[in-house]
Amino acid sequence: MASAVGQFGVPLNRSDPNLEPAQIRELVARYCRTDFAGARLNPADWPKLQPVVSWKSNPDFPVFAVTSRFDVDPALIAEHGKYTVNVRYRLLGTFNLTEGYSDESFGRVDYVVFIVGEVNGDWRIADVQPGHPHVSKAAALQWINAKMAATQDPVTKTLYQRAIDVLDKQNASPFAK
């Protein structure tokens, strides 16, 4: 059964509706862990997220958040057969694909709303707002280093190098002194 869950998402258990909130929270947490590890930044990793979402391809994004942690709210809102789940991300900064990295949002909380509904008998994430990736510092650095190695444009290399310099100096915890 565990392999079926891994391939097809979280199966609905209509025999015990009391399990639904836990299943929904675990589904959202799975998405968050996979996104945090950088799956949305690497097209080859997109299949890791496909079993938990209702859309078929990785949405484009002009920005991604670099985060130190996330917390899935234990309280869910059930309405019309769908669940709303709130997730709080602790920000380190943001990387804009045209402007580079900014740590102006360091220590702030980004609130993300997940809508989960039934798709062909499985729970799936139907919407995420805001929908840009929320990744770890390690995943961001890996992506930025790979992009820097792949470009020959000196202006773009400088943009990536500045991002690496700021991220390298930044403590992964906004609470550290």
Backbone hydrogen bonds in HBPLUS format (Angstrom, degrees):
<---DONOR---> <-ACCEPTOR-->    atom                        ^
c    i                          cat <-CA-CA->   ^        H-A-AA   ^      H-
h    n   atom  resd res      DA  || num        DHA   H-A  angle D-A-AA Bond
n    s   type  num  typ     dist DA aas  dist angle  dist       angle   num
A0004-ALA N   A0001-MET O   3.06 MM   3  5.11 119.2  2.44  97.0 112.4     1
A0005-VAL N   A0001-MET O   3.01 MM   4  6.35 152.6  2.09 153.6 161.3     2
A0006-GLY N   A0002-ALA O   3.05 MM   4  6.31 156.9  2.11 145.7 151.6     3
A0007-GLN N   A0003-SER O   3.06 MM   4  6.26 143.3  2.20 142.2 151.1     4
A0008-PHE N   A0004-ALA O   2.87 MM   4  5.84 159.6  1.91 151.9 157.4     5
A0009-GLY N   A0005-VAL O   2.94 MM   4  5.06 129.0  2.20 143.2 142.4     6
A0123-TRP N   A0010-VAL O   3.25 MM 113  5.73 169.2  2.27 162.4 161.3     7
A0016-ASP N   A0013-ASN O   3.37 MM   3  6.04 158.0  2.42 114.7 119.3     8
A0019-LEU N   A0016-ASP O   3.00 MM   3  5.84 167.5  2.02 126.0 129.6     9
A0020-GLU N   A0017-PRO O   3.21 MM   3  5.38 150.0  2.31 102.8 111.1    10
A0023-GLN N   A0019-LEU O   2.98 MM   4  6.22 160.0  2.02 158.4 165.0    11
A0024-ILE N   A0020-GLU O   2.85 MM   4  6.03 159.9  1.89 161.1 166.5    12
A0025-ARG N   A0021-PRO O   2.94 MM   4  6.14 168.0  1.95 151.8 154.8    13
A0026-GLU N   A0022-ALA O   2.97 MM   4  6.12 160.3  2.01 147.2 152.7    14
A0027-LEU N   A0023-GLN O   2.96 MM   4  6.13 152.8  2.03 144.7 152.1    15
A0028-VAL N   A0024-ILE O   3.03 MM   4  6.32 165.4  2.05 156.7 159.3    16
A0029-ALA N   A0025-ARG O   2.83 MM   4  6.03 160.1  1.87 149.8 156.3    17
A0030-ARG N   A0026-GLU O   2.85 MM   4  5.98 150.7  1.93 144.3 152.1    18
A0031-TYR N   A0027-LEU O   3.09 MM   4  6.42 157.4  2.14 147.7 153.1    19
A0032-CYS N   A0028-VAL O   2.89 MM   4  6.18 167.0  1.90 154.6 158.2    20
A0033-ARG N   A0029-ALA O   2.83 MM   4  6.05 161.9  1.86 152.8 157.0    21
A0034-THR N   A0030-ARG O   3.03 MM   4  6.16 162.1  2.07 148.7 153.6    22
A0035-ASP N   A0031-TYR O   2.82 MM   4  6.01 162.6  1.85 158.5 163.8    23
A0036-PHE N   A0032-CYS O   2.80 MM   4  5.84 161.8  1.83 148.6 154.4    24
A0037-ALA N   A0033-ARG O   3.06 MM   4  6.23 141.9  2.21 138.3 147.4    25
A0039-ALA N   A0034-THR O   3.19 MM   5  5.81 164.5  2.21 151.4 148.9    26
A0038-GLY N   A0035-ASP O   2.84 MM   3  5.13 155.5  1.90 109.5 117.7    27
A0136-SER N   A0036-PHE O   2.85 MM 100  5.15 152.8  1.92 143.0 135.9    28
A0041-LEU N   A0038-GLY O   2.98 MM   3  5.32 141.7  2.13 109.3 120.6    29
A0045-ASP N   A0042-ASN O   2.82 MM   3  5.42 152.1  1.89 121.8 130.4    30
A0046-TRP N   A0043-PRO O   3.28 MM   3  5.32 158.8  2.33 102.2 108.5    31
A0048-LYS N   A0045-ASP O   2.93 MM   3  5.66 155.9  1.99 123.4 130.6    32
A0049-LEU N   A0046-TRP O   2.88 MM   3  5.53 149.1  1.97 122.6 130.7    33
A0050-GLN N   A0046-TRP O   3.27 MM   4  6.54 142.0  2.42 147.4 157.7    34
A0052-VAL N   A0049-LEU O   3.01 MM   3  5.73 159.6  2.06 126.0 132.2    35
A0125-ILE N   A0052-VAL O   2.74 MM  73  6.03 169.6  1.75 144.6 147.8    36
A0054-SER N   A0125-ILE O   2.91 MM  71  5.94 143.5  2.04 162.5 152.4    37
A0097-LEU N   A0062-PRO O   2.92 MM  35  5.57 173.6  1.92 154.3 156.5    38
A0064-PHE N   A0095-PHE O   2.93 MM  31  5.39 149.5  2.03 142.4 152.3    39
A0095-PHE N   A0064-PHE O   2.83 MM  31  5.39 168.2  1.84 163.6 167.7    40
A0065-ALA N   A0133-PRO O   2.93 MM  68  6.23 164.5  1.95 158.8 154.8    41
A0135-VAL N   A0065-ALA O   2.84 MM  70  6.19 157.8  1.89 169.6 162.3    42
A0066-VAL N   A0093-GLY O   2.84 MM  27  5.24 177.3  1.84 143.8 144.7    43
A0092-LEU N   A0066-VAL O   2.69 MM  26  5.43 165.3  1.71 158.6 153.2    44
A0093-GLY N   A0066-VAL O   3.25 MM  27  5.24 151.5  2.34 141.6 140.4    45
A0067-THR N   A0135-VAL O   2.65 MM  68  5.73 169.7  1.66 165.5 168.5    46
A0068-SER N   A0090-ARG O   2.86 MM  22  5.64 158.4  1.90 156.2 163.4    47
A0090-ARG N   A0069-ARG O   2.99 MM  21  5.46 161.0  2.03 143.0 148.6    48
A0071-ASP N   A0088-ARG O   2.81 MM  17  5.19 142.9  1.95 143.1 155.0    49
A0088-ARG N   A0071-ASP O   2.93 MM  17  5.19 162.7  1.96 148.0 150.6    50
A0073-ASP N   A0086-ASN O   2.87 MM  13  5.49 168.5  1.88 167.7 169.6    51
A0077-ILE N   A0084-THR O   3.08 MM   7  4.99 161.7  2.11 141.6 146.7    52
A0084-THR N   A0077-ILE O   2.75 MM   7  4.99 150.2  1.84 141.4 151.8    53
A0079-GLU N   A0082-LYS O   2.82 MM   3  5.38 166.1  1.84 158.4 162.8    54
A0082-LYS N   A0079-GLU O   3.04 MM   3  5.38 156.4  2.10 112.6 120.1    55
A0083-TYR N   A0116-VAL O   2.82 MM  33  5.10 160.9  1.86 149.2 155.9    56
A0116-VAL N   A0083-TYR O   2.81 MM  33  5.10 165.0  1.83 151.6 156.8    57
A0085-VAL N   A0114-PHE O   2.83 MM  29  5.05 162.6  1.86 148.9 154.4    58
A0114-PHE N   A0085-VAL O   2.80 MM  29  5.05 169.3  1.81 157.1 160.5    59
A0087-VAL N   A0112-VAL O   2.86 MM  25  5.20 157.9  1.91 155.6 161.7    60
A0112-VAL N   A0087-VAL O   2.88 MM  25  5.20 169.6  1.89 158.5 161.9    61
A0089-TYR N   A0110-ASP O   2.91 MM  21  5.07 160.3  1.95 145.3 151.9    62
A0110-ASP N   A0089-TYR O   2.84 MM  21  5.07 161.1  1.88 147.7 153.9    63
A0091-LEU N   A0108-ARG O   2.88 MM  17  5.47 173.5  1.88 165.7 167.1    64
A0107-GLY N   A0091-LEU O   2.82 MM  16  5.45 157.7  1.87 157.7 151.3    65
A0094-THR N   A0102-SER O   2.88 MM   8  5.44 155.1  1.94 153.9 161.9    66
A0102-SER N   A0094-THR O   2.81 MM   8  5.44 153.9  1.88 158.4 167.3    67
A0096-ASN N   A0100-GLY O   2.79 MM   4  4.99 168.0  1.80 142.7 138.9    68
A0100-GLY N   A0096-ASN O   2.78 MM   4  4.99 157.9  1.82 145.3 145.9    69
A0106-PHE N   A0103-ASP O   3.05 MM   3  5.27 162.7  2.08 115.7 117.7    70
A0108-ARG N   A0105-SER O   2.96 MM   3  5.54 163.1  1.99 139.8 143.9    71
A0113-VAL N   A0129-GLN O   2.84 MM  16  5.23 170.0  1.85 150.6 150.6    72
A0129-GLN N   A0113-VAL O   2.91 MM  16  5.23 157.6  1.96 146.6 154.1    73
A0115-ILE N   A0127-ASP O   2.93 MM  12  5.10 162.9  1.96 145.5 146.8    74
A0126-ALA N   A0115-ILE O   2.67 MM  11  5.51 154.9  1.73 152.1 160.9    75
A0127-ASP N   A0115-ILE O   3.35 MM  12  5.10 149.6  2.45 136.5 136.2    76
A0117-GLY N   A0124-ARG O   2.94 MM   7  5.63 156.1  2.00 167.4 166.7    77
A0124-ARG N   A0117-GLY O   2.83 MM   7  5.63 159.1  1.88 163.0 169.6    78
A0119-VAL N   A0122-ASP O   2.72 MM   3  5.30 163.7  1.75 158.7 164.0    79
A0122-ASP N   A0119-VAL O   3.05 MM   3  5.30 163.4  2.08 114.1 119.5    80
A0140-ALA N   A0136-SER O   2.96 MM   4  6.20 159.1  2.01 149.4 155.4    81
A0141-LEU N   A0137-LYS O   2.89 MM   4  6.11 166.5  1.91 154.4 157.9    82
A0142-GLN N   A0138-ALA O   2.97 MM   4  6.14 157.6  2.03 146.6 152.9    83
A0143-TRP N   A0139-ALA O   3.02 MM   4  6.20 163.0  2.05 148.5 152.6    84
A0144-ILE N   A0140-ALA O   2.86 MM   4  6.06 170.8  1.86 159.4 162.0    85
A0145-ASN N   A0141-LEU O   2.88 MM   4  5.93 165.2  1.90 149.3 153.8    86
A0146-ALA N   A0142-GLN O   3.05 MM   4  6.20 156.6  2.11 144.6 151.0    87
A0147-LYS N   A0143-TRP O   2.93 MM   4  6.19 158.6  1.97 152.1 158.2    88
A0148-MET N   A0144-ILE O   2.86 MM   4  6.06 157.9  1.91 151.2 157.6    89
A0149-ALA N   A0145-ASN O   3.00 MM   4  6.17 156.1  2.06 145.5 151.6    90
A0150-ALA N   A0146-ALA O   3.11 MM   4  6.27 135.5  2.32 138.2 149.6    91
A0150-ALA N   A0147-LYS O   3.17 MM   3  5.10 129.0  2.44  92.7 106.2    92
A0157-LYS N   A0153-ASP O   2.89 MM   4  6.13 158.4  1.94 154.5 161.6    93
A0158-THR N   A0154-PRO O   2.98 MM   4  6.15 153.1  2.05 141.8 148.4    94
A0159-LEU N   A0155-VAL O   3.05 MM   4  6.36 154.2  2.12 144.5 151.3    95
A0160-TYR N   A0156-THR O   2.98 MM   4  6.29 160.4  2.02 153.6 157.9    96
A0161-GLN N   A0157-LYS O   2.82 MM   4  6.03 158.0  1.87 149.2 156.2    97
A0162-ARG N   A0158-THR O   2.91 MM   4  6.08 159.6  1.95 152.3 156.6    98
A0163-ALA N   A0159-LEU O   3.21 MM   4  6.44 155.5  2.27 140.1 146.7    99
A0164-ILE N   A0160-TYR O   2.96 MM   4  6.27 159.1  2.00 152.3 157.7   100
A0165-ASP N   A0161-GLN O   2.90 MM   4  6.12 161.7  1.93 150.8 155.8   101
A0166-VAL N   A0162-ARG O   3.02 MM   4  6.25 165.4  2.04 153.9 156.5   102
A0167-LEU N   A0163-ALA O   2.93 MM   4  6.06 169.6  1.94 154.2 157.7   103
A0168-ASP N   A0164-ILE O   2.79 MM   4  5.84 159.0  1.83 151.6 157.6   104
A0169-LYS N   A0165-ASP O   3.28 MM   4  6.42 149.6  2.38 140.6 147.2   105
A0170-GLN N   A0166-VAL O   3.06 MM   4  6.17 130.9  2.31 141.1 154.8   106
A0170-GLN N   A0167-LEU O   3.15 MM   3  4.98 132.3  2.39  93.0 106.3   107
A0176-ALA N   A0173-SER O   3.16 MM   3  5.48 163.8  2.19 111.6 116.4   108
